[in-house]
């Protein structure tokens, strides 16, 4: 940098004496920088140079010396800043068709996942490696591998098998083989595609997923087989060869070394608008230059409107989608994490994981990881791992469960016995916890008449002793207090075998007051139990509930403090379960999400309300409030606040959910649970609530059209997926209201909780 500055001064016409004075000033400027905690001047970036210069100019020692030196030091700084600004020239593309192409322009991001890549390689090898793949038998083979060996759902498998399309030409190899070919996993493509040596090593595990990505970082180049012949000729004519994954890795290194934590990410727009236009000449536009402009682009994107936009050569938004594929590919292999589950988005940021950011040690051989912030909590990872372990839960149910925990650390799971309530709680805690000491699964006893089973008691005969319960609840709470960044879980199985208020009152009280639970009078005990027990915000409580003649009903006080999730099993879910050949293996979940645990706790501390569609949400809540008030089941300020938080967390974990879907979940979990009463009291209220769940223009008589209509369908099939039937706004809530109405008519009484 110093040599470049010297050349810049010479070209500016400065005398040799002035140049030497300015260069000599660097030593003094660096001393001042070190004194006030700033980096060496040669490590400055354009984004921070003006701030640093301003701080140095305000330093007393600098002011004194600068005055003595006839303002030489400030002149040196001013010229250095001008040099930094003038040094950055705008890139001009080498030829019109220059751009980064990923596989094909027909984007299908799901093909980037390790499973998808391996399924097709597996099928080609089983089919004879080079034999005709243009058959229905080959489609069937992919489906069987997808479902039976790799644990995909029927719907997911069809994206690869394309069995739902009867045309032979609609074949994964014919349509999308470039995904494997351009990654060099295939050596030939077309109907006689053949797996390469790299592909076989990747498939059989002799080359791990991580090793495969390291190989691609070092060897994946542009242009490649995804480009047309005339495009490749252009690249060769201009002698351009780019290592895109290595360039992305280098940019992350630069961001982590020289920029604040808030800048440690790359967005699709950063790649398309800054990185790609500069990538054709990394001598002129080096990594330092590119990274500098990424940060500046985020601050003032309008300043870059005149920069070339090479990805615009592709039709529609395919250029930007292809830019995103480079990042999403790395995310699919967990070399990047992101703040959003969706594949693309204006607000999606990619962050490097510790295995992507690596730096050489002093001896130049061993590789050491740079410490990074923890990966973002990705709900899709847990959903996929559940399927692999043989657990059959809908993605929406898991979304509701995790979002509810992140909203408020008290969730009640109720519903049909044997429907998987305890298993879901157990699966999640085993998946996200590093150690078994982070959770306790405790069966509630029918004889729990006070708080002692959970909190113990002081020994009246030995004042220096506090008797802790054998189940370890106190130890769990104390450990959670000592490790605030890690989640801890208390699972109370069959929570309503005893009256909840009798043994759980202290917990219910401090959930709202944030006070500590008093255990004994001030004094000292020998076994380390404090006189007051704080419930930290990283302690999550999950209660499971079965309803029968042996159990007790929950009071409004309990329901008001929790998100209540009902477990039901429909025909399709039972069919999928019976058809599944996956054996349940909970060991496949242990610790798989532990690296995301810290971020899950951070997520749960987000107290923000939703900012989307507030008018629609509030109108719906007011409608329900007015009707629930008639039965004494109206909600208070706390529930209203928690509904807004729940909707915000649902949007954070799955931004694809519509406002109606999020409202449906909130109504089902926060508004309906307190409903109970006689037929006379409840029936008219349920009719009105049911009318809120549909478009009134389509369903004018709820009793006749829905409640009494045995053929009424809440959902319809659309594009292979179940979606709400026409005119149905809140199917989850409507189905529950319908059941409660029928229960009130048949039995003379109904409540949310049912056997």
Residue, then its C-alpha position, 0 to 999 in steps of 0.5 A: x500500500x505504501x508503494x502504491x501511495x508513493x506512485x500515486x503522489x508521483x503521478x499527482x506531480x508532488x515533489x520528491x521532498x514532499x513525497x518523502x515527508x508524507x511517507x515519513x509521516x506514516x511512522x508518527x501517524x501509526x504511533x498515534x493510531x496505536x496509542x488510541x487503539x486504531x489499526x495500522x494505517x495500511x490496514x485501513x479501509x475506505x469505509x473507516x478511513x474518514x472516521x479514523x482520520x477524524x479521531x487522529x486529528x483530535x488527538x492532543x499529541x497529533x495537534x501539537x506535532x502537526x502545528x510544529x510541522x506546518x500541518x504536514x501530518x494532516x496533509x499526509x492524511x488528507x492525501x492518503x484519503x484522496x489516494x484511497x478514493x481515487x484508487x478505486x476505479x469502476x470495473x468494466x466487463x471484458x465482454x457483453x456475455x460475461x456472468x456467473x452461470x450455475x448449472x442451468x438457467x432453470x433454477x432448482x435449488x433443492x438439487x444442491x442438497x447432499x441427499x439429492x446429489x447422492x440419490x441420483x448418483x446412487x440410482x445411476x450406479x445401480x442402473x448400470x452406470x452408463x446404461x439407459x436412464x430414460x425409463x419408468x423403471x429408472x424413475x421408480x428406482x429414484x423414488x424408492x431410494x429417495x423414500x426408503x434409503x434417504x428418508x425423503x417424503x413422497x412429495x420431496x421424492x417426486x421432485x427427483x423421480x418426476x413420477x407424477x409426470x407420465x412423460x419419459x422426457x421429464x426425467x431428472x437426468x434429461x432435465x437437470x443432469x448439469x447439476x451433477x455434471x458441472x460439479x464433476x460428479x458425472x463424467x458424461x450426461x444425457x440418457x447414458x450418464x455415467x458417474x465420475x470417480x469424484x462422484x463415486x468417492x462422494x457417494x460411498x463416503x471415501x470423500x466426506x461431504x466436507x472434503x467434497x466441498x473443500x475439493x470444490x473450493x479448490x477446483x471448481x472453476x468458471x467457465x465450466x460445462x454449464x456454459x455454451x461453447x461460444x461463451x467458453x470461447x469468450x472466456x478463453x479469448x480473454x484468458x479468464x478463469x475464476x474460482x468462485x467458491x474460493x473467492x467467496x471464502x476469501x471475501x469472508x476472511x477479509x470481512x472477518x479480519x477487517x470489519x465489525x461483526x455486523x458486516x460478517x455476511x454476504x447477500x445475494x445482491x452483494x455477489x451479483x452487484x459487486x463481486x461478479x462485476x469485479x471477478x474477471x480481474x482479481x489483480x486490478x480488483x482484488x479481494x480487499x477492493x471487492x470487500x470494501x465495495x460490498x460494505x460501501x454498497x450496503x450503505x449507499x446502493x444508489x452510488x453503484x447504479x452505474x456499475x455494470x450488472x453482468x447477471x442481467x444478461x440472463x432473462x427475468x431474475x435468473x441471473x440473480x437466482x444463479x448468483x444465489x445458487x453459489x451461496x445456497x450450495x455452500x449453505x446446503x453443505x453447512x459451510x454457510x448458515x443464514x438468517x432465513x429458512x427460505x432459499x432466497x430473499x431480500x433480507x436473507x444473509x449468509x454467514x460463514x460457519x467455522x469450517x468455511x472460514x479457515x486460516x493457516x497457522x504460522x508454520x503454514x501447514x496446520x489449518x485452524x478455524x477462526x472463531x465465529x458466532x454460532x450458526x443460525x437456528x434452522x428449523x428445516x434441519x430439525x425437520x429433516x433429522x426427524x424424518x431420518x430418525x423415523x419420526x412422522x410429524x408434519x413440518x407445520x406441527x414442528x414449526x408451531x412447536x419450535x415457534x411457541x417455545x421461542x415465543x414463551x418458554x412454556x408449551x403444553x402438548x395435548x391430544x390423542x394418547x400415543x400421538x407422539x407428544x412426548x416423543x417430539x419434546x424428547x426429540x427436540x431436546x436431544x437434538x439441540x442439547x450438547x449434553x444430557x444434563x441440559x434436560x430432564x424428562x419427569x413423569x408427574x405423579x398423581x400424588x403431587x399435592x404440593x411443590x416438593x416433588x419439583x422444588x424439595x423442602x428444607x429439613x426441619x430437623x437439620x436447618x443446614x440441609x435442604x432436601x432436593x428432589x431426586x429428579x434433579x429439577x433444582x440442579x437443572x435450574x441452577x445449571x441453566x442459571x450458570x450457562x445462560x447461552x445454552x438452552x435447558x429443558x424441563x419436560x413434565x410428562x402427563x402434567x395433569x395427572x395431578x392438579x397443576x396449580x398445586x405443584x406448579x404454582x410457584x413456576x406459574x407465578x414467577x413466569x410473569x413477575x420475574x421474581x425468584x422462587x423462595x426456597x427457605x429462610x435466609x441462611x446457609x445450607x451445606x448442599x449449595x441450594x440458594x435461598x431463592x431460585x431464579x428461573x432463567x429465560x434459557x429454561x424451557x418447560x414443556x408439559x404433555x397432557x392426556x385427557x381421560x377419567x384419571x386426569x385433571x382439567x387445566x385452569x385458565x391461569x395455566x392455559x393463559x401462560x402457555x401455548x397449547x398445541x393439540x396433537x391429532x392424526x388425520x388419514x393421510x398421516x396414518x397412511x404415511x406412518x403405516x407405509x413408512x419403512x423407517x425404523x425409529x432411531x432416536x440416536x440419529x438426533x443426538x446433538x445434531x442441532x447443538x451448534x445452533x443452540x446458542x442462536x435458539x436462545x438468542x431467538x427466544x429473547x426477541x420480544x419484538x411484535x410482528x410488523x406485517x399486516x397489523x391491521x388484519x391481525x388486530x381486526x381478527x383479534x378484536x372479532x374473536x375477543x368480542x365473541x369470547x367475552x360472551x362466554x367469559x373466555x376473553x383474553x387479556x393484554x398478556x395474551x394479545x402481546x404473546x399472539x403478536x410475538x408468536x406471529x413474529x416468531x413464526x415469520x422468523x422461522x418460516x417466512x413462507x407462512x401466510x398471514x392467514x396461516x399464522x393467525x390460524x395457529x395463534x387462534x388455535x393455540x392462544x384463543x380457543x384453549x380456554x373455551x368450555x361450557x354447556x351446549x346452551x352457552x357454547x353453541x351460539x359462540x362456536x357458530x359465530x367463531x366458525x363464521x370468522x374462519x371462512x369468507x362469509x360470501x361463500x359460507x352464509x350458514x355455518x351450521x348447515x354448510x360446515x358443521x352438519x355437512x359430513x362431506x365438507x373438506x377443509x383442504x384441497x389438493x393443489x400442485x401435489x400439496x394440500x391447501x385450504x379449500x376455497x373460502x376457508x381462512x383458518x382451517x386448523x381453527x375451523x376444524x377444532x371449532x367444528x369438533x367442539x360444536x358437535x361435542x356440545x350437541x352430542x354430549x351437552x358439554x364441550x371443551x378444548x381439551x378432549x380425549 
